[in-house]
Structures are given as structure tokens and as C-alpha cells.
Amino acid sequence: MLQFPYQPVPTTHAPPSIRFGGLVHWRPFVPLTVFGAHGRSRHFQRALLDPGADDTVLPMALVPRIGISLQPDSGHRLHWRGQLYALRFGDVDLELTEGGSLCRWTAMAAFSDASIAYCILGQRGCLEFFDATFRGAGRLAELAPNANFPGTIV
């Protein structure tokens, strides 16, 4: 099982929903490495585990940088900050590490030019392969590979 403490994201103007006048949002971020063709990769210190997201969404800038082949445009779009952005899909290897544990698998991910601050690890391509527990009081996300996990566990 992989365990990831929530990470703080400071804010200067907290909404009333943040208890006790705090100025921090706590989010379930994980370190993520994305592998493309010929072993080229890019590491992200913060990728967001998002069980409300249908797909895993990565930045389009990765495509030429690590050599990802995209499928033809399927017409799928991402609605972000009042605009629609094309989603293009391609296979990548994703890797999560925590302590001495590693999970690596091949996934179909979506790529977008939307200015999303973090990679989004959604249902398809990521969370479908894990039994995930989000412990709000403990600010901890736990991921246990499930029977659908198609990759390597070390």
C-alpha cells in the first residue's frame, strides 16, 4: 500500500469553509513520473488524486518532450475556466513511489493545453487500478493496487 500525506497549498484569502481561520488548503498530491518513448520521462512533484475526474489529464507540452504518440482527435473536450480545450489521448507509463514501494503501469491518458496547475490522476488511467482511501482527519491518501492493476509492483 502506498500512503501519501496531504500537502498544504497556502492561500491569502481563505473561504469561510476553512475551519479556524486557516490559510491553507490540504490536497491529496502524489509524486508522479510519466514515461514516454525510449524511456524519456518527466517527474512531477505534485499530481492531484481526483476521484471526481473521469480521466487522467496531463499537460500537452509533455507530448513532444518525452515522445508520446497521440491518437486522432476523438472530439472529447475539457471544460476549464469557461473555455473548452481539446483532449487528445495516448499511452504512457505512470509511476508512483512512496518510501521503498513503487507502482508502474501503462495507461491511456488525456493531454490538454488547458492551464491546469497540476496533473490530474482521475478514474481512467489511474484510480481504476487502486482501492483508494482518503482520510480527511488524518490528511492521508492510501492507494492499494487492486485486481485490475496492470503493471509492476516493487
Secondary structure, DSSP 8 states (H G I E B T S, - for coil): -EEEE-EEEE-SS--TTSGGG--EEEE-EEEEEEE-GGG-EEEEEEEEE-TT-SB-EEETTHHHHHT--B----S-EEEETTEEEE-EEEEEEEEEEETTEEEEEEEEEEEE-S--SSEEE-TBTTGGGEEEEEETTTTEEEEEE-TT--SEE-
